[in-house]
Amino acid sequence: MRVDVVTIFPEYLAPLDLSLVGKARAAGTLDLAVHDLRTWTSDVHRTVDDSPYGGGPGMVMRPEPWGQALDALAGPHTRLVVPSPVGAPFTQATAHALAAEQHLIFACGRYEGIDQRVLDHAATRMPVSEISLGDYVLFGGEVAVLVILEAVTRLLPGVLGNADSLAEESHGPAGLLEAPVYTKPAQWRDLSVPDVLRSGDHGRIARWRRDEALLRTARRRPDLLAALPPEAFDKRDRAT
Ligand SMILES: N#Cc1c(-c2ccc3cc[nH]c3c2)n[nH]c1N
């Protein structure tokens, strides 16, 4: 997957050199480039913002640099992703959809946002997704890109050492929160690991984990339960 990130703070994206995203880049699974929007300015001050039409506080990002950046970077299979407080909520389903794309350009807004005409013009040439991390307000889109790119990259083939992790994790195919996890020692302070997890009975362990996932989801995120099909509550063993 090819990803281009356009921002006025390239150094904000430095964490994308680290850990599993960094390894995916080194392996060629993720072909990522970070660009400074000021590359596409033409004045001596490299201006990217101006005062808003209609008045009001703050500044708005000028359309010209964005238009030239997208002219330079977009191709026939590009989706433009714009992190925004007015965007659609980012979910695991969104991450899967983005992971299936060939080329993503992330436009990191700052100030009061990007001139709307940038998105409107882009939409005549490519699919555009405005995405929100949640109902709170950030200073800009860079943090959102770090979150979105981590969620997307871990879904790319070969990035997770064991793809089985995707099956049981929270918000995975089961649509549940994951069950509690434990490791050695069996006794820690006055707390023990549930005996079933040390039984070696994989059928019992799978049932325990499913039941714990259902209980945890019912207690913490009953809204997720409402979205599940009836068979998700079936107590019979599944074919493994
Ligand atoms: N995604 C997302 C966001 C933002 C966000 C994104 C871009 C800009 C540009 C200026 N201010 C921004 C806030 N706030 N809250 C979210 N969930």
The ligand as a Gaussian input file, in Angstrom:
#p B3LYP/6-31G(d) Opt

LIG

0 1
 N       -9.780000      13.459000      13.062000
 C      -10.041000      14.293000      13.846000
 C      -10.348000      15.215000      14.874000
 C      -10.005000      16.563000      15.029000
 C       -9.304000      17.499000      14.125000
 C       -8.844000      17.093000      12.871000
 C       -8.245000      18.002000      12.020000
 C       -8.094000      19.350000      12.421000
 C       -7.580000      20.514000      11.811000
 C       -7.734000      21.545000      12.716000
 N       -8.342000      21.076000      13.821000
 C       -8.554000      19.734000      13.669000
 C       -9.175000      18.825000      14.538000
 N      -10.525000      16.978000      16.195000
 N      -11.181000      15.939000      16.779000
 C      -11.103000      14.863000      16.002000
 N      -11.682000      13.647000      16.295000

